[in-house]
Amino acid sequence: ELWIAEGITSYYGDLHVRRAGLRTDEQYLRGMEENIRQLQANEARRWVSVTDASTVTWLTYGGGSGFGRFTVNYYGKGEILGMLLDLEIRGATGNSKNLDDVMRTLHSDPRLKGRGYTNEDFVATVSRVAGRSFDDFFAKYVTGTEELDYDTALRHAGLRLVDGKIVDLPEVSAAQRALRRSWLGE
């Protein structure tokens, strides 16, 4: 689960710098564009899931071969997945819940005390918090290697990805603007 423990931690690291006012929205979004560019430039993304990359890294450090250099960066892809999940949860709940709620739930769940959480626990918690199943999202993008659907998630905040740049949609609703302000901490 390194894509969660390290990647989502990276997501929050960058997002909290924005929320603290030390970066502008523009600077934050340019950083996410760079993460997306790096992932999209990596051919391994089509063959190696972020779950496999999280697991195989231990084989590499333990003296095994792992995937060698042909792998995805679970920090970078995990950070992107954190953003997409956060936006999808906000979209599914009318911006009343978000990834923060998922993390609080995981860390306060008495069933997980002393053992931590698994990918399955994480999926179940995301689905419970969002009020809908996220099984398909995880099957495609976390345990699978389908191309990430940036625009579906970004649309909740009135954004889209065009030629590697995160830009405003042609028309942005008041609800999308409010979600973006809440997400980025304005």
Backbone as a ProteinNet text record, in pm:
[ID]
protein_1_A
[PRIMARY]
ELWIAEGITSYYGDLHVRRAGLRTDEQYLRGMEENIRQLQANEARRWVSVTDASTVTWLTYGGGSGFGRFTVNYYGKGEILGMLLDLEIRGATGNSKNLDDVMRTLHSDPRLKGRGYTNEDFVATVSRVAGRSFDDFFAKYVTGTEELDYDTALRHAGLRLVDGKIVDLPEVSAAQRALRRSWLGE
[TERTIARY]
80.4	0	84.9	206.9	293	232.2	153.3	90.8	-1.1	-57.7	-140.3	-49.4	33.5	114.6	214.1	267.6	365	303.2	225	166.8	63	-28.2	-130.9	-69.4	34.9	108.2	168.8	222.3	275.9	165.1	47.6	-67.5	-97.3	-107.6	-139.1	-26.2	96.9	208.6	197.4	177.6	165.9	37	-73	-201.2	-199.1	-137.1	-133.7	-46	56.2	135.9	46.8	-37.7	-133.4	-234	-292.3	-394.6	-338.2	-209.4	-144.7	-116.1	-140	-117.5	25.6	108.6	247.4	265.8	162.1	157.5	21.7	18.5	-108.4	-176.1	-302	-371.1	-291.6	-247.8	-172.6	-46.3	28.1	150.4	119.2	14.8	-24	-60.9	-143.9	-187.7	-71.2	26.1	143.4	222.4	232.4	300.6	229.6	96.3	20.7	38.4	43.5	69.1	202.8	303.2	434.5	428.1	356.1	338.1	268.2	165.4	91.6	183.5	261.7	354.1	452.9	507.8	604	539.2	419.4	350.6	321.1	269	230.9	352	468.1	590.7	650.4	597.7	651.5	572.8	633.8	567.8	524.7	593.4	560	419.1	361.2	226.5	123.9	152.9	60.5	68.7	170.3	196.4	206.1	244.4	267.8	168.1	84.4	-11.7	60.4	-1.7	57.8	59	-36.8	-35.7	84.7	109.7	226.1	356.2	364.3	484.6	508.4	399.8	410.6	463.5	423.5	462.7	602.9	631.2	756.6	876.6	855.7	968.2	1036.4	959	1017.5	1104	1068	1150.7	1283.1	1278	1398.2	1492.8	1439.6	1524.8	1569.4	1493.6	1528.5	1629.4	1684.5	1785.7	1731	1599.8	1539.4	1547.7	1493.5	1502.4	1387.6	1269.3	1155.3	1129.4	1091.8	1071	1191.4	1295.1	1409.5	1366.6	1406.9	1373.1	1237.9	1180.3	1052.9	938.6	905.4	799.2	739.9	636	579	621.8	626	660.8	534.6	531.4	411.8	392.7	497.7	481.3	402.1	449.8	387.3	247.9	231.5	98.7	5.5	58.4	-23.4	-71.8	13.7	-27.3	-138.9	-124.3	-228.9	-358.1	-346.9	-466	-531.1	-452.4	-507.8	-591.7	-540.8	-616.2	-745.7	-734.9	-854.2	-957.7	-913.6	-1006	-1071.6	-993.2	-1047.5	-1157	-1128.8	-1227.2	-1348.7	-1328.1	-1441.4	-1530.4	-1469.8	-1548.6	-1628.2	-1564.2	-1633.6	-1749.4	-1725.6	-1830.9	-1946.1	-1914.3	-2018.1	-2103.7	-2048.9	-2119.4	-2165.1	-2161	-2196.9	-2104.4	-1978.4	-1872.5	-1889.7	-1971.4	-1989	-1886.7	-1821.5	-1718	-1598.9	-1483.1	-1362.5	-1262.1	-1144.8	-1041.9	-999.8	-1008.4	-978.9	-1067.4	-1196.2	-1289.5	-1250.5	-1202.2	-1156.1	-1039.2	-943.1	-823.9	-858.3	-945	-987.1	-1057.9	-1144.9	-1217.4	-1120.8	-1025.7	-927.8	-848.5	-806.1	-718.6	-793.7	-926.7	-1003.9	-1083	-1073.3	-1148.3	-1088.3	-1164.8	-1109.5	-1072.6	-1134.8	-1101.2	-960.8	-907.2	-775.3	-663	-697.2	-596.5	-499.7	-372.9	-270.5	-237.8	-309.7	-277.2	-266.1	-312.9	-311.1	-420.6	-415.7	-521.3	-462.3	-546.6	-509.8	-570.9	-535.3	-601.3	-752.2	-794.6	-937.1	-1005.9	-941	-995.3	-1008.4	-906.4	-906.6	-1021.7	-1038.6	-1146.8	-1282.5	-1301.4	-1428.4	-1456.5	-1355.2	-1373.8	-1404.2	-1334.5	-1364.9	-1510.1	-1551.7	-1688.8	-1790.6	-1763.6	-1856.6	-1867.4	-1755.9	-1756.6	-1825.6	-1798.5	-1855	-2001.1	-2047	-2185.8	-2212.1	-2105.3	-2118.4	-1992.7	-2004.8	-1892.2	-1780.5	-1660.4	-1541.2	-1464.1	-1527.4	-1460.9	-1408.6	-1488.1	-1448.2	-1326.8	-1326	-1213.3	-1085	-1089.7	-970.4	-928.8	-1027.3	-995.2	-927.2	-971.4	-913.2	-777	-767.8	-654.1	-553.1	-590.9	-500.9	-444.7	-531.5	-482.5	-471	-534.2	-526.2	-434.5	-423.7	-331.6	-400.8	-533	-602.2	-553.9	-561.2	-523	-613.9	-556.6	-633.9	-729.7	-848.5	-950.8	-944.5	-852.3	-831.2	-953.7	-1010.7	-1117.4	-1242.9	-1279.3	-1399.4	-1383.7	-1269	-1246.2	-1229.5	-1148.1	-1123.3	-1250.1	-1342.3	-1467.4	-1543.3	-1532.9	-1602.1	-1556.1	-1432.9	-1376.9	-1375.7	-1447.5	-1453.7	-1326.3	-1253.4	-1123.8	-1122.7	-1021.3	-996.5	-848.8	-803.4	-664.3	-659.7	-587.3	-574.4	-426.4	-378.6	-237	-144	-176.9	-92.7	-109.8	-201.7	-225.4	-361.9	-369.8	-498.1	-554.3	-669.1	-730.7	-877.6	-934.4	-1077.3	-1160.3	-1274.3	-1374.1	-1425.8	-1481.6	-1535	-1640.1	-1723.4	-1822.1	-1808.2	-1792.7	-1774.9	-1893.1	-1961.7	-2079.2	-2037.4	-2132.8	-2108	-2070.9	-2135.5	-2103.8	-1960.7	-1916.5	-1779.1	-1679.1	-1708.6	-1619.9	-1611.5	-1726.8	-1729.2	-1648.7	-1664.1	-1588.6	-1438.8	-1400.5	-1257.7	-1203.6	-1280.2	-1235.2	-1219.5	-1314.1	-1307.4	-1187.7	-1167.8	-1057.9	-922.6	-904	-774.1	-755.4	-860.1	-847.7	-849.9	-921.8	-929.3	-1020
-120.3	0	127.1	118.4	237.1	350.4	315.3	421.5	505.9	444.4	520	591.3	513.4	566.5	672.7	658.3	754.5	851.2	797.4	881.7	978.9	929.2	1019.2	1115.1	1071.9	1164	1276.6	1243.8	1347.1	1441.1	1384.3	1467.3	1569.3	1520.8	1611.8	1710.4	1667.9	1760.3	1881.2	1856.5	1967.7	2046.3	1975.3	2043.9	2132.2	2085.9	2166.3	2290.9	2281.6	2401.3	2503.8	2458.7	2548.4	2602.9	2513.4	2554.8	2652.3	2642.3	2734.1	2869.6	2882.4	3009.1	3031.1	2925.9	2938.9	2918	2868.3	2857.4	2906.3	2954	2995	2873.3	2888.8	2782.2	2746.3	2848.6	2828.9	2746.2	2778.6	2704.4	2559.7	2539.5	2403.9	2323.6	2380.8	2309.2	2282.6	2374.6	2349.8	2231	2218.9	2103.8	1973.1	1974.1	1853.5	1822	1923.4	1900.2	1829.9	1870.2	1806.9	1660.1	1629.4	1489.5	1410.6	1468.9	1403.1	1382.5	1485	1474.4	1359.9	1350.1	1243.7	1105.8	1092.7	963.5	928.4	1023.6	997.4	969	1018.9	994.6	857.1	788.9	661.1	546.5	476.5	365.6	254	238.7	132.8	147.2	269.4	290.3	201.3	159.4	74.2	-73.2	-108.6	-248.7	-279.1	-180.7	-203.3	-119.6	-187.3	-113.9	-48.6	54	120.7	27.1	-63.8	-164.3	-256.1	-303.4	-389.6	-314.9	-190.6	-111.4	-95.1	-78.6	-65.3	-193.2	-306.4	-435.8	-476	-461.8	-510.7	-431	-309.9	-232.3	-304.2	-377	-452.5	-567.4	-625.7	-731.8	-675.4	-555.9	-490.5	-459.5	-398.6	-362.6	-484.3	-591.9	-713.8	-800.1	-749.9	-824	-893.7	-888.8	-948.7	-854.8	-898	-816.6	-719	-746.6	-658	-637.6	-517.3	-482.4	-406.9	-391	-311.4	-168.2	-110.3	28.5	41.5	-69.7	-66.7	-74.3	39	45.6	185.4	203.4	336	388.1	516.9	583.1	587.9	507.7	503.2	632.6	711.3	843.4	933.6	946	1036	992.6	864.3	818.2	817.4	785	790.6	930.9	1029.6	1169.5	1206.7	1167.4	1195.2	1123.6	997.2	922.5	987.6	1041.1	1113.6	1231.2	1307.8	1421.7	1375.3	1273.6	1225	1170.9	1094.2	1041.6	1154.4	1250.4	1363	1432.8	1461.7	1530.1	1442.3	1312.9	1222.3	1207.4	1199.1	1190.9	1319.5	1433.3	1561.6	1568.1	1522	1522.6	1430.3	1313	1214.3	1259.8	1346	1386.3	1532.1	1595	1736.8	1821.9	1780.4	1850.1	1845	1749.8	1739.9	1646	1561.5	1470.1	1478.2	1434.4	1437.8	1334.5	1334.9	1238.2	1254.3	1374.7	1396.1	1305.3	1295.9	1211.8	1064.7	1022.3	883.7	856.9	945.9	924.6	928.5	1021.5	1025.5	896.3	847	723	605.8	594.5	485.4	489.3	607.6	618.8	612.8	618.6	607.6	476.7	392.1	266	167.7	131.6	41.3	-97	-138.9	-269.8	-271.7	-155.1	-147.2	-120.4	-95.8	-68.1	-185.7	-156	-257.4	-337.1	-313.8	-387.9	-298	-175.6	-87.9	-127	-71.3	-96.9	-157.1	-231.1	-292.9	-212.2	-249.1	-187.3	-208.3	-326.5	-356.9	-267.6	-244	-153.1	-12.3	28.1	162.4	177.4	80.6	85.4	90.1	4.3	-0.1	132.8	194.2	321.1	432.9	438.1	538.7	524.1	402.5	378.5	417.8	382.6	415.8	567.3	637.2	782.5	851	802.8	865.2	828.2	722.4	681	609.7	564.3	484.6	400.1	296.4	206	271.6	252.4	295.2	173.9	55.1	-67.3	-54.4	3	17.5	109.6	220.2	313.7	240	164.5	94.5	-17.3	-88	-195.7	-140.3	-26.2	32.8	97.3	178.8	269	232.3	148.1	115.2	-25.8	-125.5	-261.5	-287.7	-202	-210.9	-104.9	-104.5	-11.1	74.4	91.8	178.9	322.4	397.5	538.2	611.3	698.6	773.8	868.9	880.7	970.7	1102.5	1186.8	1313.8	1403.8	1412.5	1509.7	1484.2	1358.6	1330.8	1387.7	1366.5	1418.9	1570.5	1621.6	1765.8	1845.8	1787.4	1856	1900.4	1824.2	1862.2	1998.9	2035.6	2164.5	2265.1	2235	2327	2330.7	2220.2	2213.7	2098.2	2097.8	1986.5	1988.8	1878.7	1867.5	1882.9	1983.2	2009.2	2021.2	1931	1932.4	1939.8	1862.7	1855.5	1970.2	2061.6	2176.1	2163	2193.8	2197.6	2337.3	2344.5	2473.3	2472.9	2593.1	2606.5	2547.7	2491.5	2453.9	2581.6	2573	2694.3	2764.5	2687.1	2743.8	2673.2	2752	2697.1	2740.5	2644.4	2674.6	2723.5	2780.3	2825.2	2706.7	2592.5	2472.7	2426.4	2430.5	2391.9	2489.3	2618.5	2717.5	2695.3	2666.4	2643.1	2518.1	2413	2290.2	2317.9	2392.3	2423.6	2503	2601.9	2681.3	2593	2504.3	2412.6	2319.4	2263.8	2169.3	2235.9	2353	2419	2505.4	2517.1	2585.8	2736.4	2788	2935.2	2992.3
0	0	0	-51.9	-54.3	-137.9	-239	-318.5	-230.1	-123.8	-29.4	70.3	139.5	248.8	202.5	83.5	33.1	-68.4	-161.7	-266.3	-213.9	-132.4	-78.8	22.2	91.6	178	94.2	-22.8	-113.1	-158.9	-189.1	-228.2	-119	2.9	112.9	140.1	123.3	143.3	53.2	-75.7	-171.4	-151.7	-125.4	-107.3	17.7	124.9	247.4	231.1	149.5	120.2	49.3	-41.3	-107.2	-6.4	72.5	169.6	273	301.2	396	333.1	202.4	134.9	90.4	96.5	55.8	-94	-159.8	-305.9	-351.7	-473.9	-533.4	-595.7	-631.6	-705	-829.6	-900.2	-1024.5	-999.8	-897.4	-866.6	-829.7	-751.7	-714.3	-838.4	-924.4	-1044.6	-1139.5	-1149.2	-1234.3	-1179.5	-1048.1	-989.3	-1020.8	-1016	-1051	-1199.6	-1282.6	-1426.5	-1446.9	-1371.4	-1384	-1341.9	-1235.9	-1194.9	-1304.9	-1363.3	-1471.5	-1591.3	-1626	-1739.6	-1717.9	-1597.8	-1569.1	-1579.2	-1527.6	-1536.5	-1681.8	-1756.5	-1895.1	-1983.4	-1944	-2021.2	-1991.7	-1891.8	-1848.4	-1912	-2004.7	-2074.6	-1979.1	-1867.4	-1771.9	-1716.2	-1719.2	-1666.3	-1735.9	-1858.7	-1935	-1893.8	-1818.5	-1786.9	-1638.1	-1559.5	-1416.6	-1336.8	-1258.6	-1175.7	-1058.4	-1002.7	-887.8	-766.4	-759.5	-652.3	-666.8	-788.9	-811.6	-784	-827.4	-802.3	-652.1	-576	-430.3	-366.6	-420.4	-364.3	-407.9	-534.6	-591.8	-542.8	-500	-449.2	-333.6	-253.1	-142.2	-192.6	-304.4	-362.3	-411.2	-468	-517.7	-402.9	-295.4	-182.6	-103.1	-111.2	-38.6	-111.5	-220.4	-293.5	-416.2	-435.8	-554.4	-672.6	-784.8	-905.6	-920.8	-861.6	-880.6	-1027.9	-1063.4	-1203.8	-1258.8	-1177.8	-1220.9	-1243.4	-1353	-1382.5	-1450.9	-1494.3	-1565.4	-1464	-1407.1	-1307.7	-1305.9	-1229.7	-1211	-1074.9	-1064	-939.4	-852.9	-747	-663.4	-584.4	-566.2	-505	-600.8	-723	-820.4	-860.3	-897.1	-936.5	-816.2	-698	-577	-547.5	-572.6	-552.5	-649.6	-773.7	-873	-834.6	-795.8	-753.4	-631.8	-540.9	-426.6	-471.4	-567.4	-619.4	-686.3	-771.6	-842.2	-744	-645.6	-545	-466.1	-423.8	-348.3	-428.4	-553.9	-638.7	-666.3	-688.2	-714.1	-590.3	-472.6	-349.6	-330.6	-352	-341	-441.1	-563.2	-664	-627.8	-573.9	-538.5	-420.6	-337	-214.6	-216.7	-332.2	-336.8	-252.1	-244	-171.9	-20	28.9	174.2	238	158.9	206.8	112.1	162.5	80	129.9	72.2	109.6	255.8	308.9	450.5	536.5	500.3	575.6	567.8	452.3	436.4	530.2	530.5	612.6	761.5	802.7	943.5	982.7	894.4	921.3	935.7	844.2	851.6	981.6	1019.7	1135.9	1268.2	1264.5	1388.1	1396.5	1294.6	1291.6	1392.6	1495.1	1597.4	1542.7	1432	1373.5	1315	1284.5	1221.6	1321.7	1447.3	1549.6	1560.3	1557.1	1574	1449	1338.6	1217	1094.4	1101.9	984.9	888.2	768.7	670.9	543.7	474.8	347.3	234.2	111.7	-3.7	4.5	46.2	55.6	157.7	272.1	373.1	315.8	239.5	182.1	82.2	-6.7	-105.9	-35.5	63	135.2	205.4	261.6	332.1	234	122.4	20.1	-24.3	-52.5	-99.2	7.5	131.2	240.3	257.5	259.1	277	159.2	38.2	-82.9	-105.6	-40.8	-58.7	-189.5	-253.6	-376.4	-393	-472.1	-491.3	-573	-527.3	-600.4	-651.1	-647.7	-692.2	-834.7	-923.3	-1063.2	-1076.7	-1004.2	-1005.5	-967.7	-857.2	-809.8	-905.6	-961.9	-1056.7	-1181.8	-1228.8	-1349.5	-1325.3	-1219.4	-1205	-1097.1	-1003	-892.7	-909.4	-918.2	-943.9	-1093.1	-1173.1	-1318.5	-1374.9	-1507.1	-1573.3	-1678.6	-1666.2	-1761.7	-1745.1	-1854.9	-1849.2	-1751.2	-1670.7	-1573.5	-1643.8	-1589.7	-1643.1	-1565.8	-1605.7	-1537	-1546.6	-1665.2	-1688	-1607.2	-1584.7	-1505.7	-1365	-1303.4	-1168.4	-1169.6	-1259.8	-1264.5	-1292.5	-1365.8	-1400.7	-1274.8	-1167.8	-1043.7	-994	-1024.2	-983.2	-1097.7	-1206.8	-1320.4	-1401.4	-1401.6	-1470.3	-1569	-1655.9	-1747.5	-1784.8	-1844.3	-1887.5	-2039.5	-2086.4	-2229.8	-2262.5	-2346.4	-2386.7	-2265.4	-2162.9	-2045.1	-1946.1	-1973.8	-1884.8	-1820.5	-1691.8	-1622.2	-1640.8	-1708.6	-1742.1	-1701.6	-1696.6	-1668.2	-1780.6	-1744	-1844.3	-1908.9	-2029.8	-2092.9	-2006.2	-1938.7	-1846.8	-1712.8	-1607	-1473.1	-1387.4	-1328.9	-1246.6	-1108.2	-1036.7	-899.6	-811.1	-832.1	-752.5	-778.7	-903.4	-935.7	-873.3	-877.8	-815.6	-664.1	-601.2	-456.6	-420.7	-500	-475.4	-488.8	-590.1	-609.2	-491.1	-444.9	-329.8	-205.5	-184.8	-70.4	-82.3	-200	-226.2	-204.4	-264	-258.5	-134.6	-54	72.8	65	-31.6	-41.5	63.6
[MASK]
++++++++++++++++++++++++++++++++++++++++++++++++++++++++++++++++++++++++++++++++++++++++++++++++++++++++++++++++++++++++++++++++++++++++++++++++++++++++++++++++++++++++++++++++++++++++++

